[in-house]
Amino acid sequence: TPQQEEALDRVVQIVSSLEDDYDPLWSSLVKQSLRRVEPGFNEKRYGFRNFNDLLEAAAQAGYVTLELDPSRGNHKVRLKS
């Protein structure tokens, strides 16, 4: 949907702005940064159950790659090259 595409674009913008400064870039930091830039952001308004669903949709759309770190329960996020 156009709303979901808008949310995916926002994730890509945040990952793009952070990935040069953070290695690894954790999904929790992406979420914090997105909420800092847009305090009212809520992924549920865009049709996603939670932030991980939003990240997984971004990965399925080919925008980012996700790598789960089971010990942290957190994903490493990178822009798809």
OpenMM code with the backbone's topology and positions (N, CA, C; nanometers):
from openmm import Vec3, app, unit

residues = "THR PRO GLN GLN GLU GLU ALA LEU ASP ARG VAL VAL GLN ILE VAL SER SER LEU GLU ASP ASP TYR ASP PRO LEU TRP SER SER LEU VAL LYS GLN SER LEU ARG ARG VAL GLU PRO GLY PHE ASN GLU LYS ARG TYR GLY PHE ARG ASN PHE ASN ASP LEU LEU GLU ALA ALA ALA GLN ALA GLY TYR VAL THR LEU GLU LEU ASP PRO SER ARG GLY ASN HIS LYS VAL ARG LEU LYS SER".split()
positions = [
    Vec3(0.0845, -0.1188, 0.0000),
    Vec3(0.0000, 0.0000, 0.0000),
    Vec3(0.0887, 0.1248, 0.0000),
    Vec3(0.0361, 0.2368, -0.0432),
    Vec3(0.1164, 0.3604, -0.0400),
    Vec3(0.1633, 0.3960, 0.1008),
    Vec3(0.0792, 0.3708, 0.2014),
    Vec3(0.1196, 0.3996, 0.3393),
    Vec3(0.2381, 0.3130, 0.3810),
    Vec3(0.2325, 0.1847, 0.3469),
    Vec3(0.3427, 0.0956, 0.3832),
    Vec3(0.4703, 0.1367, 0.3101),
    Vec3(0.4566, 0.1768, 0.1858),
    Vec3(0.5721, 0.2221, 0.1078),
    Vec3(0.6358, 0.3446, 0.1735),
    Vec3(0.5527, 0.4329, 0.2265),
    Vec3(0.6023, 0.5516, 0.2963),
    Vec3(0.6837, 0.5115, 0.4200),
    Vec3(0.6345, 0.4131, 0.4946),
    Vec3(0.7070, 0.3652, 0.6130),
    Vec3(0.8394, 0.3009, 0.5722),
    Vec3(0.8388, 0.2239, 0.4637),
    Vec3(0.9621, 0.1608, 0.4150),
    Vec3(1.0633, 0.2671, 0.3737),
    Vec3(1.0168, 0.3718, 0.3070),
    Vec3(1.1060, 0.4811, 0.2668),
    Vec3(1.1717, 0.5459, 0.3881),
    Vec3(1.0946, 0.5630, 0.4941),
    Vec3(1.1499, 0.6244, 0.6155),
    Vec3(1.2580, 0.5363, 0.6768),
    Vec3(1.2346, 0.4062, 0.6784),
    Vec3(1.3352, 0.3134, 0.7317),
    Vec3(1.4629, 0.3227, 0.6488),
    Vec3(1.4490, 0.3225, 0.5172),
    Vec3(1.5658, 0.3299, 0.4289),
    Vec3(1.6430, 0.4593, 0.4534),
    Vec3(1.5729, 0.5703, 0.4698),
    Vec3(1.6402, 0.6981, 0.4960),
    Vec3(1.7202, 0.6925, 0.6258),
    Vec3(1.6618, 0.6348, 0.7301),
    Vec3(1.7300, 0.6263, 0.8594),
    Vec3(1.8513, 0.5346, 0.8493),
    Vec3(1.8342, 0.4176, 0.7890),
    Vec3(1.9466, 0.3239, 0.7753),
    Vec3(2.0582, 0.3890, 0.6951),
    Vec3(2.0221, 0.4578, 0.5886),
    Vec3(2.1210, 0.5252, 0.5050),
    Vec3(2.1995, 0.6291, 0.5838),
    Vec3(2.1311, 0.7021, 0.6707),
    Vec3(2.1994, 0.8077, 0.7460),
    Vec3(2.2856, 0.7520, 0.8589),
    Vec3(2.2578, 0.6308, 0.9054),
    Vec3(2.3296, 0.5757, 1.0206),
    Vec3(2.4391, 0.4759, 0.9863),
    Vec3(2.4264, 0.4063, 0.8727),
    Vec3(2.5120, 0.2900, 0.8532),
    Vec3(2.6606, 0.3222, 0.8386),
    Vec3(2.6958, 0.4434, 0.7991),
    Vec3(2.8379, 0.4781, 0.7916),
    Vec3(2.8996, 0.4960, 0.9297),
    Vec3(2.8176, 0.5299, 1.0278),
    Vec3(2.8677, 0.5580, 1.1624),
    Vec3(2.8569, 0.4401, 1.2578),
    Vec3(2.7780, 0.3391, 1.2239),
    Vec3(2.7554, 0.2266, 1.3147),
    Vec3(2.7790, 0.0944, 1.2430),
    Vec3(2.8659, 0.0123, 1.2999),
    Vec3(2.8895, -0.1216, 1.2468),
    Vec3(2.9110, -0.2155, 1.3638),
    Vec3(2.8171, -0.2985, 1.3969),
    Vec3(2.6914, -0.3176, 1.3240),
    Vec3(2.5882, -0.2111, 1.3594),
    Vec3(2.4917, -0.1979, 1.2705),
    Vec3(2.3766, -0.1108, 1.2945),
    Vec3(2.2624, -0.2009, 1.3413),
    Vec3(2.2216, -0.1818, 1.4654),
    Vec3(2.1179, -0.2666, 1.5240),
    Vec3(1.9791, -0.2092, 1.4961),
    Vec3(1.8835, -0.3002, 1.4814),
    Vec3(1.7457, -0.2579, 1.4541),
    Vec3(1.6912, -0.1686, 1.5654),
    Vec3(1.7334, -0.1917, 1.6879),
    Vec3(1.6855, -0.1080, 1.7988),
    Vec3(1.7290, 0.0374, 1.7807),
    Vec3(1.8501, 0.0586, 1.7280),
    Vec3(1.8977, 0.1949, 1.7032),
    Vec3(1.8203, 0.2587, 1.5875),
    Vec3(1.7883, 0.1777, 1.4865),
    Vec3(1.7084, 0.2286, 1.3743),
    Vec3(1.5734, 0.2784, 1.4268),
    Vec3(1.5119, 0.1987, 1.5138),
    Vec3(1.3814, 0.2364, 1.5700),
    Vec3(1.3925, 0.3636, 1.6543),
    Vec3(1.4928, 0.3694, 1.7417),
    Vec3(1.5121, 0.4887, 1.8252),
    Vec3(1.5334, 0.6128, 1.7396),
    Vec3(1.6153, 0.5996, 1.6373),
    Vec3(1.6474, 0.7137, 1.5512),
    Vec3(1.5253, 0.7597, 1.4732),
    Vec3(1.4483, 0.6653, 1.4249),
    Vec3(1.3264, 0.6992, 1.3518),
    Vec3(1.2299, 0.7750, 1.4425),
    Vec3(1.2171, 0.7307, 1.5662),
    Vec3(1.1270, 0.7980, 1.6607),
    Vec3(1.1820, 0.9337, 1.7035),
    Vec3(1.3140, 0.9494, 1.7002),
    Vec3(1.3727, 1.0794, 1.7339),
    Vec3(1.3434, 1.1796, 1.6224),
    Vec3(1.3561, 1.1348, 1.4977),
    Vec3(1.3315, 1.2213, 1.3824),
    Vec3(1.1822, 1.2513, 1.3692),
    Vec3(1.1011, 1.1510, 1.3973),
    Vec3(0.9555, 1.1654, 1.3847),
    Vec3(0.8900, 1.1099, 1.5114),
    Vec3(0.8780, 1.1924, 1.6156),
    Vec3(0.8314, 1.1443, 1.7464),
    Vec3(0.6970, 1.0718, 1.7443),
    Vec3(0.6102, 1.1054, 1.6525),
    Vec3(0.4793, 1.0408, 1.6483),
    Vec3(0.4760, 0.9123, 1.5678),
    Vec3(0.5914, 0.8670, 1.5181),
    Vec3(0.5928, 0.7494, 1.4306),
    Vec3(0.5442, 0.6257, 1.5051),
    Vec3(0.4520, 0.5542, 1.4415),
    Vec3(0.4032, 0.4276, 1.4954),
    Vec3(0.3800, 0.3342, 1.3776),
    Vec3(0.4561, 0.2253, 1.3725),
    Vec3(0.4478, 0.1322, 1.2599),
    Vec3(0.3082, 0.0716, 1.2438),
    Vec3(0.2306, 0.0655, 1.3502),
    Vec3(0.0954, 0.0082, 1.3409),
    Vec3(0.0045, 0.0926, 1.2516),
    Vec3(0.0282, 0.2241, 1.2509),
    Vec3(-0.0521, 0.3116, 1.1634),
    Vec3(-0.0281, 0.2809, 1.0161),
    Vec3(0.0848, 0.2178, 0.9866),
    Vec3(0.1193, 0.1851, 0.8480),
    Vec3(0.0851, 0.0401, 0.8136),
    Vec3(0.0195, -0.0288, 0.9068),
    Vec3(-0.0254, -0.1647, 0.8788),
    Vec3(0.0700, -0.2743, 0.9228),
    Vec3(0.1704, -0.2406, 1.0030),
    Vec3(0.2648, -0.3410, 1.0521),
    Vec3(0.2355, -0.3700, 1.1987),
    Vec3(0.2421, -0.4982, 1.2376),
    Vec3(0.2123, -0.5351, 1.3763),
    Vec3(0.3167, -0.4815, 1.4730),
    Vec3(0.4422, -0.4820, 1.4286),
    Vec3(0.5512, -0.4343, 1.5141),
    Vec3(0.6670, -0.3882, 1.4260),
    Vec3(0.7719, -0.3366, 1.4883),
    Vec3(0.8827, -0.2805, 1.4114),
    Vec3(0.9575, -0.3884, 1.3332),
    Vec3(0.9683, -0.5091, 1.3909),
    Vec3(1.0339, -0.6175, 1.3174),
    Vec3(0.9597, -0.6503, 1.1885),
    Vec3(0.8266, -0.6470, 1.1922),
    Vec3(0.7495, -0.6713, 1.0695),
    Vec3(0.7811, -0.5661, 0.9636),
    Vec3(0.7970, -0.4423, 1.0064),
    Vec3(0.8336, -0.3346, 0.9142),
    Vec3(0.9715, -0.3612, 0.8538),
    Vec3(1.0683, -0.4000, 0.9377),
    Vec3(1.2025, -0.4299, 0.8865),
    Vec3(1.2008, -0.5502, 0.7925),
    Vec3(1.1235, -0.6528, 0.8272),
    Vec3(1.1156, -0.7706, 0.7405),
    Vec3(1.0530, -0.7352, 0.6059),
    Vec3(0.9553, -0.6461, 0.6054),
    Vec3(0.8953, -0.6007, 0.4793),
    Vec3(0.9983, -0.5245, 0.3965),
    Vec3(1.0818, -0.4441, 0.4631),
    Vec3(1.1879, -0.3712, 0.3921),
    Vec3(1.2881, -0.4690, 0.3319),
    Vec3(1.3161, -0.5768, 0.4032),
    Vec3(1.4083, -0.6785, 0.3515),
    Vec3(1.3453, -0.7525, 0.2335),
    Vec3(1.2190, -0.7900, 0.2462),
    Vec3(1.1505, -0.8614, 0.1379),
    Vec3(1.1386, -0.7751, 0.0129),
    Vec3(1.1278, -0.6440, 0.0324),
    Vec3(1.1181, -0.5524, -0.0818),
    Vec3(1.2549, -0.5260, -0.1442),
    Vec3(1.3618, -0.5776, -0.0808),
    Vec3(1.4956, -0.5626, -0.1370),
    Vec3(1.5679, -0.4359, -0.0968),
    Vec3(1.5179, -0.3653, 0.0046),
    Vec3(1.5813, -0.2403, 0.0477),
    Vec3(1.6960, -0.2627, 0.1455),
    Vec3(1.6789, -0.3591, 0.2359),
    Vec3(1.7787, -0.3835, 0.3403),
    Vec3(1.8048, -0.5331, 0.3532),
    Vec3(1.9145, -0.5657, 0.4217),
    Vec3(1.9385, -0.7036, 0.4630),
    Vec3(1.9334, -0.7069, 0.6147),
    Vec3(1.8819, -0.8165, 0.6674),
    Vec3(1.8711, -0.8353, 0.8117),
    Vec3(1.9484, -0.9601, 0.8504),
    Vec3(2.0177, -0.9516, 0.9623),
    Vec3(2.0882, -1.0678, 1.0156),
    Vec3(2.0581, -1.0731, 1.1649),
    Vec3(1.9911, -1.1798, 1.2072),
    Vec3(1.9522, -1.1930, 1.3478),
    Vec3(2.0719, -1.2349, 1.4317),
    Vec3(2.0909, -1.1677, 1.5430),
    Vec3(2.1888, -1.2088, 1.6436),
    Vec3(2.1081, -1.2703, 1.7578),
    Vec3(2.1012, -1.4049, 1.7627),
    Vec3(2.0152, -1.4700, 1.8621),
    Vec3(2.0530, -1.4361, 2.0058),
    Vec3(2.1807, -1.4115, 2.0308),
    Vec3(2.2220, -1.3815, 2.1678),
    Vec3(2.1669, -1.2468, 2.2144),
    Vec3(2.1480, -1.1552, 2.1211),
    Vec3(2.0933, -1.0225, 2.1555),
    Vec3(1.9436, -1.0131, 2.1281),
    Vec3(1.8922, -1.1023, 2.0448),
    Vec3(1.7521, -1.0923, 2.0051),
    Vec3(1.7269, -0.9682, 1.9221),
    Vec3(1.8281, -0.9276, 1.8468),
    Vec3(1.8235, -0.8029, 1.7714),
    Vec3(1.8794, -0.8297, 1.6320),
    Vec3(1.8345, -0.7531, 1.5340),
    Vec3(1.8832, -0.7687, 1.3970),
    Vec3(1.9918, -0.6671, 1.3652),
    Vec3(2.0913, -0.7119, 1.2887),
    Vec3(2.1850, -0.6201, 1.2246),
    Vec3(2.1185, -0.5786, 1.0938),
    Vec3(2.1220, -0.4499, 1.0644),
    Vec3(2.0529, -0.3961, 0.9468),
    Vec3(2.1553, -0.3291, 0.8558),
    Vec3(2.1456, -0.3567, 0.7261),
    Vec3(2.2299, -0.2902, 0.6262),
    Vec3(2.1446, -0.2586, 0.5043),
    Vec3(2.1813, -0.1519, 0.4349),
    Vec3(2.1170, -0.1272, 0.3056),
    Vec3(2.1601, -0.2366, 0.2101),
    Vec3(2.0696, -0.2793, 0.1269),
    Vec3(2.1028, -0.3803, 0.0264),
    Vec3(2.1878, -0.3126, -0.0803),
    Vec3(2.3015, -0.3744, -0.1104),
    Vec3(2.3906, -0.3109, -0.2094),
    Vec3(2.3699, -0.3686, -0.3477),
] * unit.nanometer
topology = app.Topology()
chain = topology.addChain("A")
for resn in residues:
    res = topology.addResidue(resn, chain)
    for name in ("N", "CA", "C"):
        topology.addAtom(name, app.Element.getBySymbol(name[0]), res)
